Amino acid sequence: MGVRESRRIIGEYTLTEEYILTGAEFDDAVAYMTFGADLHTKSNKGQRCFQVQPYHIPMRALIPKDYKGIIVAGRCISGSREAMASYRATGNCAQMGEHAGYYIAEAIKKNTDVRDIQLHFALTEP
């Protein structure tokens, strides 16, 4: 049995429903999202489904606020419940994880914090 929702960090940036509905783009994007949201009710007796505009996940949403030396990827990134209902899909999480790895590798090579790294990925629709 899979758990659809779990804990999420409070990151340097928090994705919200507004951002996924308006197709937000970011200079520090690590993933390109197109998966619609399916938000189950808390009682699990219904769900709200809605389409999103293609949007980016910024690296800042993977970095826990006030912590150094850590990056998270997947459904635990910094986002509202509504935003997570879209970005939680496996392919989306894989994109985040792959690009987080590049950031970590560069930070290690340069002996610096990931916040000091600037990478740009050619993001296309998955």
HELIX and SHEET records of a PDB file:
HELIX    1   1 GLU A   17  THR A   22  1                                   6    
HELIX    2   2 MET A   59  LEU A   62  5                                   4    
HELIX    3   3 ARG A   81  TYR A   87  1                                   7    
HELIX    4   4 THR A   90  LYS A  110  1                                  21    
HELIX    5   5 VAL A  114  ASP A  116  5                                   3    
SHEET    1   A 2 ALA A  29  MET A  33  0                                        
SHEET    2   A 2 TYR A  55  PRO A  58 -1                                        
SHEET    1   B 2 ALA A  37  HIS A  40  0                                        
SHEET    2   B 2 GLN A  47  PHE A  50 -1                                        
END                                                                             
